Amino acid sequence: MNTDKIMSADAAHIMHTYGRLPVVPSHGKSATLFDIEGKKYIDFTSGIGVNSLGFADKGWCDAVTSQAEKFAHVSNYYYCETASLLAEKLTALTGLKKVFFANSGAEANEGAIKLARKYSFDKYGAGRHTVITLTDSFHGRTVTTLSATGQDKFHNYFFPFTDGFRFSPANDIDALKAAVDDTVCAIMMEPIQGEGGVNIVKDDFVKAVKDICDEKDILLIFDEVQTGVSRTGKFLASQYFCVDADIVTLAKGLGGGLPIGAFLAGSKCAETLCPGDHGSTFGGNPVSCAAACEVVDRLSGEEAMNEILEKGKYISDAVRSFGLSSVVEVRGKGLMIGIQVNCDPKLCLTEAVKNGLLILTAGKDVVRLLPPLTITFPEIDEGLTILKKILTSTGEEK
């Protein structure tokens, strides 16, 4: 099948829930992708933060193949070696106590909400179920995680939404204090709001939130679906704040391309969920967990973290050095980078694809870069050359 036939089959048989770009991938290596017509692209997206080790990484492929040749799935009525190994690695790296494995970020976040509500119900009884999240947050696309998302554009069509959520602006501690009452069981936040515009939550705000949580026995949840697994130069972005979370959620980059999510619980609520309280048919899938073990082993060391920080600084400094009027600000941590622009970011995205570069957008005015964490410097330089070209041309067209 050629590009036109594949696009026609997609239009005929797949629900139109995505704004597809005219790219039909064939194969890739590292951060370089080729489509079925042979066109080359530099990938500054890693599948929206998923392909941590890039395309066709040998260690990752070997780990997946080795497990797939044994068995791909049994059920959670039995023990799973790769899930146990992964859980041990994650608790060691985060300081948290127990893990539940899911299939996606939305599932991880929904599980975290269930855990927080059950912890509060067990201890205080009914009526203490409100979860405070931040304005411009994004927590998923299930009905409940849409309800938890602090962006009005997501609160439409799918009525009735799950109740029990309240929104407060990021970095406004007075507003958050005013939102806290006796019904609140948890405060949930992304350390950096990815979909909301690569907005960084401030250190003093997080510390103040932590103080409130400790004082009132409210659980602190960090949604690290996009920021976790070394994306920002620490295994968890929340580790920059030097505060202990009660619950952390992970997904996206954890499996390096295979679906897996997780929520981790600290000592306060690690034993809250009992048999029958929560479950997932595919949770802790042996192949996904084998892939995740390879990702974690490769990206959790000091050398890997330093390399991620070096590459992130290299890209950010380069974009600033372009000296373009279309670039308002460059922000982020590690290889999670937001370029605020005064032109149309969606036009930047479509022009980038035409010129052989894959990028993302976020919020209303941000070009978002989430390259594979193993991207090479030659690939970075090639992508930056294209990025400068399209930021120049789209800035002139605004």
C-alpha positions as CSV (number, residue, x, y, z in Angstrom):
1,M,0.0,0.0,0.0
2,N,1.2,3.5,-0.8
3,T,0.6,6.6,1.3
4,D,-2.7,7.5,-0.4
5,K,-4.1,4.0,0.0
6,I,-3.2,3.9,3.7
7,M,-4.6,7.3,4.4
8,S,-7.8,6.3,2.5
9,A,-8.1,3.1,4.5
10,D,-7.7,5.1,7.7
11,A,-10.4,7.6,6.7
12,A,-12.8,4.8,5.8
13,H,-12.3,2.5,8.9
14,I,-10.8,4.4,11.8
15,M,-12.7,6.9,13.9
16,H,-11.7,10.5,13.1
17,T,-10.5,11.3,16.6
18,Y,-7.0,12.5,15.6
19,G,-5.8,15.4,13.5
20,R,-3.6,13.3,11.4
21,L,-0.5,14.7,9.6
22,P,0.4,13.2,6.2
23,V,3.1,11.0,7.4
24,V,3.1,7.2,7.1
25,P,6.2,5.8,8.9
26,S,8.1,2.9,7.6
27,H,11.1,2.5,9.9
28,G,13.5,4.5,12.1
29,K,16.7,4.4,14.1
30,S,17.5,6.6,17.1
31,A,15.7,9.9,16.5
32,T,15.5,9.5,12.7
33,L,12.3,8.3,11.0
34,F,11.6,7.4,7.4
35,D,8.2,7.2,5.8
36,I,7.1,4.6,3.2
37,E,8.0,7.0,0.4
38,G,11.5,7.3,1.7
39,K,11.3,10.8,3.1
40,K,13.5,11.4,6.2
41,Y,12.3,13.1,9.4
42,I,14.2,14.2,12.6
43,D,11.9,13.3,15.5
44,F,11.7,16.0,18.2
45,T,8.5,14.3,19.7
46,S,9.4,10.7,20.6
47,G,5.7,9.8,20.1
48,I,4.6,12.5,22.6
49,G,7.3,11.6,25.1
50,V,7.0,7.8,24.7
51,N,10.0,6.5,22.7
52,S,12.6,7.2,25.4
53,L,15.3,5.2,23.7
54,G,14.3,6.3,20.2
55,F,13.5,3.9,17.3
56,A,14.7,0.3,17.0
57,D,17.1,0.5,20.0
58,K,18.9,-2.9,20.1
59,G,18.8,-3.3,23.9
60,W,15.1,-2.5,24.0
61,C,14.3,-4.9,21.1
62,D,16.3,-7.7,22.7
63,A,14.5,-7.2,26.0
64,V,11.1,-7.3,24.3
65,T,11.9,-10.2,22.1
66,S,13.4,-12.3,24.9
67,Q,10.2,-12.0,27.0
68,A,7.8,-12.4,24.0
69,E,9.5,-15.7,23.1
70,K,8.6,-17.0,26.6
71,F,5.1,-15.7,27.0
72,A,3.3,-12.4,26.3
73,H,0.5,-12.7,28.9
74,V,-0.9,-14.9,31.5
75,S,-3.0,-13.1,34.1
76,N,-2.7,-11.3,37.4
77,Y,-3.8,-14.4,39.3
78,Y,-0.1,-15.4,39.0
79,Y,3.2,-13.8,39.7
80,C,5.2,-12.0,37.0
81,E,9.0,-11.9,37.2
82,T,9.4,-8.8,35.0
83,A,6.7,-6.9,36.9
84,S,8.4,-7.7,40.2
85,L,11.8,-6.6,38.9
86,L,10.3,-3.4,37.5
87,A,8.5,-2.6,40.7
88,E,11.7,-3.1,42.7
89,K,13.6,-0.7,40.5
90,L,10.8,1.9,40.6
91,T,10.5,1.9,44.4
92,A,14.3,2.1,44.8
93,L,14.5,5.1,42.5
94,T,11.5,7.0,43.9
95,G,11.6,6.2,47.6
96,L,7.9,5.1,47.4
97,K,6.7,1.7,48.7
98,K,4.3,-0.1,46.4
99,V,3.4,0.0,42.7
100,F,0.2,-0.7,40.8
101,F,0.7,-1.3,37.0
102,A,-1.8,-0.1,34.5
103,N,-1.8,0.5,30.7
104,S,-1.7,4.3,30.3
105,G,-1.3,7.6,32.0
106,A,-5.1,8.1,32.2
107,E,-5.5,4.7,33.9
108,A,-2.6,5.5,36.3
109,N,-4.2,8.9,37.2
110,E,-7.6,7.3,37.7
111,G,-6.1,4.7,39.9
112,A,-4.3,7.4,42.0
113,I,-7.6,9.2,42.5
114,K,-9.3,6.0,43.6
115,L,-6.4,5.3,46.0
116,A,-6.6,8.8,47.5
117,R,-10.4,8.6,48.0
118,K,-10.2,5.1,49.6
119,Y,-7.5,6.2,51.9
120,S,-9.7,9.1,53.1
121,F,-12.8,7.0,53.3
122,D,-11.1,4.3,55.3
123,K,-9.8,6.9,57.8
124,Y,-12.5,9.6,57.9
125,G,-15.6,8.1,56.3
126,A,-17.8,9.5,53.5
127,G,-17.8,13.1,52.3
128,R,-14.0,13.6,52.1
129,H,-13.5,13.0,48.4
130,T,-12.6,16.3,46.7
131,V,-9.4,16.4,44.6
132,I,-7.9,19.8,43.9
133,T,-6.0,20.0,40.6
134,L,-4.4,23.0,38.9
135,T,-5.8,25.3,36.2
136,D,-4.3,24.4,32.7
137,S,-3.5,20.8,33.9
138,F,-4.1,17.7,31.9
139,H,-4.7,14.3,33.5
140,G,-6.2,12.1,30.8
141,R,-9.2,11.4,28.6
142,T,-11.4,9.0,30.7
143,V,-14.5,10.7,32.0
144,T,-12.9,11.0,35.5
145,T,-9.5,12.2,34.4
146,L,-11.2,14.7,32.0
147,S,-13.1,15.9,35.1
148,A,-9.7,16.3,36.9
149,T,-8.2,18.3,34.0
150,G,-8.2,22.0,34.7
151,Q,-8.9,23.2,31.1
152,D,-12.5,24.2,30.2
153,K,-12.2,23.0,26.6
154,F,-12.1,19.4,27.8
155,H,-15.3,19.8,29.9
156,N,-17.8,19.3,27.1
157,Y,-20.0,16.7,25.3
158,F,-19.5,13.8,27.8
159,F,-22.0,14.8,30.5
160,P,-22.4,14.0,33.3
161,F,-18.8,14.3,34.3
162,T,-17.5,12.7,37.5
163,D,-17.9,15.2,40.4
164,G,-15.5,15.9,43.2
165,F,-12.9,18.0,41.5
166,R,-11.9,21.6,42.2
167,F,-9.4,23.8,40.3
168,S,-6.8,26.3,41.5
169,P,-4.3,28.4,39.6
170,A,-0.7,27.1,39.6
171,N,1.8,29.0,41.8
172,D,-1.0,30.9,43.7
173,I,-0.8,29.6,47.2
174,D,-3.5,31.9,48.6
175,A,-6.0,30.6,46.0
176,L,-5.1,27.1,46.9
177,K,-5.5,27.7,50.6
178,A,-9.0,29.1,49.9
179,A,-9.9,26.0,47.9
180,V,-9.0,23.6,50.7
181,D,-11.9,22.6,53.0
182,D,-12.9,19.5,55.0
183,T,-14.0,17.6,51.8
184,V,-10.5,17.6,50.3
185,C,-8.7,14.3,50.2
186,A,-5.9,15.1,47.7
187,I,-4.0,17.7,45.8
188,M,-2.8,16.6,42.4
189,M,-0.4,18.4,40.1
190,E,2.1,18.0,37.2
191,P,5.6,19.3,38.1
192,I,5.6,20.8,34.6
193,Q,2.3,21.1,32.8
194,G,3.0,19.5,29.4
195,E,-0.2,19.9,27.5
196,G,-1.0,23.1,29.2
197,G,2.0,24.9,27.7
198,V,5.2,23.5,29.4
199,N,4.4,25.6,32.5
200,I,6.8,25.0,35.4
201,V,5.3,24.8,38.9
202,K,7.4,26.9,41.3
203,D,9.4,25.4,44.2
204,D,8.0,27.6,46.9
205,F,4.4,26.8,45.8
206,V,5.1,23.1,46.0
207,K,6.6,23.3,49.4
208,A,3.6,25.4,50.6
209,V,1.3,22.7,49.2
210,K,3.2,20.0,50.9
211,D,2.9,21.8,54.2
212,I,-0.9,22.1,53.8
213,C,-1.1,18.4,52.9
214,D,0.9,17.4,56.0
215,E,-1.1,19.6,58.3
216,K,-4.5,18.4,57.1
217,D,-3.6,14.7,56.2
218,I,-4.3,15.5,52.5
219,L,-2.5,13.2,50.0
220,L,-0.1,14.9,47.6
221,I,-0.2,13.4,44.1
222,F,2.4,14.2,41.4
223,D,1.2,13.4,37.9
224,E,4.6,12.4,36.2
225,V,3.0,10.8,33.2
226,Q,5.0,13.1,30.9
227,T,7.7,14.4,33.2
228,G,8.8,11.1,34.7
229,V,11.4,8.5,33.8
230,S,14.3,10.9,33.4
231,R,12.6,13.2,30.9
232,T,13.7,16.3,32.8
233,G,17.1,15.2,33.9
234,K,15.9,13.6,37.2
235,F,14.1,10.3,37.4
236,L,11.1,12.2,38.7
237,A,10.7,16.0,37.9
238,S,9.2,16.3,41.4
239,Q,12.6,15.4,42.9
240,Y,13.7,18.9,42.0
241,F,11.4,20.1,44.8
242,C,12.9,17.9,47.5
243,V,9.4,17.0,48.9
244,D,8.0,13.5,49.4
245,A,4.8,12.7,47.5
246,D,2.2,10.3,48.7
247,I,1.4,9.1,45.2
248,V,3.2,9.4,41.9
249,T,1.9,8.4,38.5
250,L,4.0,7.3,35.5
251,A,3.4,6.2,31.9
252,K,4.5,7.5,28.4
253,G,8.3,7.0,28.5
254,L,8.3,4.1,30.9
255,G,7.8,1.4,28.3
256,G,9.9,3.0,25.6
257,G,7.1,2.5,23.1
258,L,4.9,-0.2,24.6
259,P,1.8,0.7,26.7
260,I,2.3,0.7,30.4
261,G,1.3,3.0,33.2
262,A,1.9,2.9,37.0
263,F,1.0,4.6,40.2
264,L,3.3,4.4,43.2
265,A,2.2,4.9,46.8
266,G,4.2,6.0,49.8
267,S,4.1,4.5,53.2
268,K,0.9,6.4,54.2
269,C,-1.3,4.7,51.6
270,A,0.8,1.8,50.3
271,E,-1.6,-0.8,51.9
272,T,-4.9,1.0,51.3
273,L,-6.0,-1.0,48.2
274,C,-7.0,-4.6,49.0
275,P,-7.8,-7.5,46.7
276,G,-10.8,-6.6,44.6
277,D,-10.5,-2.8,45.1
278,H,-8.7,-2.2,41.8
279,G,-7.4,-4.3,38.9
280,S,-6.4,-4.3,35.2
281,T,-6.5,-7.3,32.8
282,F,-3.3,-6.1,31.0
283,G,-1.7,-4.4,34.0
284,G,1.9,-5.5,34.6
285,N,2.0,-7.1,31.1
286,P,5.3,-9.2,31.0
287,V,6.5,-7.8,27.7
288,S,5.8,-4.2,28.6
289,C,7.5,-4.7,32.0
290,A,10.6,-6.2,30.3
291,A,10.7,-3.2,28.0
292,A,10.4,-0.8,31.0
293,C,13.1,-2.6,32.9
294,E,15.5,-1.9,29.9
295,V,14.4,1.8,29.8
296,V,14.8,2.3,33.6
297,D,18.2,0.6,33.6
298,R,19.5,2.7,30.7
299,L,18.1,6.1,31.8
300,S,18.3,6.2,35.6
301,G,22.1,6.5,36.1
302,E,24.0,9.7,36.7
303,E,25.7,9.7,33.3
304,A,22.4,9.3,31.5
305,M,20.8,12.1,33.5
306,N,23.8,14.5,32.9
307,E,23.6,13.7,29.2
308,I,19.8,14.6,29.1
309,L,20.5,17.9,30.9
310,E,23.4,18.6,28.5
311,K,21.2,18.0,25.4
312,G,18.3,20.0,26.8
313,K,20.6,23.0,27.5
314,Y,22.1,22.6,24.1
315,I,18.7,22.8,22.3
316,S,17.4,25.6,24.5
317,D,20.5,27.7,24.1
318,A,20.5,27.2,20.4
319,V,16.8,28.3,20.0
320,R,17.6,31.4,22.1
321,S,20.6,32.1,19.9
322,F,18.4,32.2,16.8
323,G,17.5,35.8,17.8
324,L,14.1,35.5,16.2
325,S,11.3,37.9,16.9
326,S,8.8,35.0,16.7
327,V,10.4,33.4,19.8
328,V,9.0,34.9,23.1
329,E,10.5,32.5,25.6
330,V,12.2,29.1,25.9
331,R,11.4,27.1,29.1
332,G,11.4,23.6,30.5
333,K,13.8,21.1,32.1
334,G,16.0,18.5,30.4
335,L,14.5,17.3,27.2
336,M,11.0,18.7,27.9
337,I,11.2,22.1,26.2
338,G,8.5,24.7,25.4
339,I,9.1,27.5,22.9
340,Q,6.5,30.2,23.4
341,V,6.0,31.9,20.0
342,N,4.0,34.9,18.8
343,C,3.1,33.1,15.6
344,D,0.7,30.1,15.0
345,P,2.3,27.0,16.6
346,K,0.1,24.8,14.5
347,L,1.5,26.4,11.4
348,C,4.9,25.7,12.8
349,L,4.0,22.0,13.2
350,T,2.7,21.6,9.6
351,E,5.6,23.4,8.1
352,A,8.1,21.4,10.1
353,V,6.6,18.1,8.8
354,K,6.9,19.4,5.2
355,N,10.6,20.2,5.9
356,G,11.4,16.8,7.6
357,L,11.0,17.7,11.3
358,L,8.5,16.3,13.8
359,I,7.5,18.7,16.6
360,L,4.5,19.2,18.9
361,T,2.4,22.1,20.2
362,A,1.0,22.8,23.7
363,G,-1.4,25.3,25.1
364,K,-2.3,28.3,22.9
365,D,1.1,29.5,21.8
366,V,3.8,26.9,22.5
367,V,5.9,24.7,20.3
368,R,6.8,21.7,22.4
369,L,9.9,19.5,22.0
370,L,10.1,16.0,23.5
371,P,13.0,14.3,21.7
372,P,14.1,10.7,22.4
373,L,16.4,10.9,25.4
374,T,19.0,9.1,23.4
375,I,18.9,11.5,20.5
376,T,22.4,12.2,19.1
377,F,24.0,15.6,18.7
378,P,24.2,15.3,14.9
379,E,20.4,14.6,14.9
380,I,19.8,17.6,17.2
381,D,21.8,19.9,14.9
382,E,19.9,18.7,11.8
383,G,16.6,19.2,13.6
384,L,17.6,22.7,14.9
385,T,18.5,23.8,11.3
386,I,15.0,22.9,10.2
387,L,13.5,24.4,13.3
388,K,15.2,27.8,12.7
389,K,14.0,27.8,9.2
390,I,10.3,27.2,10.1
391,L,10.3,29.6,13.0
392,T,11.8,32.2,10.7
393,S,9.3,31.7,7.9
394,T,6.2,31.3,10.1
395,G,7.2,34.4,12.1
396,E,7.4,36.4,8.9
397,E,3.9,35.2,8.0
398,K,2.2,36.1,11.3
